């Protein structure tokens, strides 16, 4: 078995990675990357709340109210957007808020890798009061 194949079969142990002072970089083992990816999957119940159903008729899809894409400049650091708190906001509120600009979303995705290792459990949108 190759090192990478063995790496994929290694068991992820939270205490060895989460809040353990590890740095998420290009030398991170594959099994850690896979664990992060599995934990970042949007649960089906949440998808059903904020996204149109997959088999929706085209007229209904066209009538579906999608959040607008914001073009605002976000000056706050991406690291401030991550919290160790468990999320408490009803996700249906996401349908009423503007989506951050794509460049900022990319920065959040990049920062989110390290935030996950640092113990982040949620994202706080500082553009909203609650």
Buried (B, 14 or more C-beta within 10 A) or exposed (E): EEEEEEBBEEEBEEEEBBEEEBEBEEEBBBBBBBBBEEEEEEEEEBBEBBBBEEEEEEEEEEEEEEEEEBEEEBEEEBEEBBBEEEEEEEBEEBEEEBEBBEEBEEBBEEBBBBBBBBEBBBBBBEEEEE
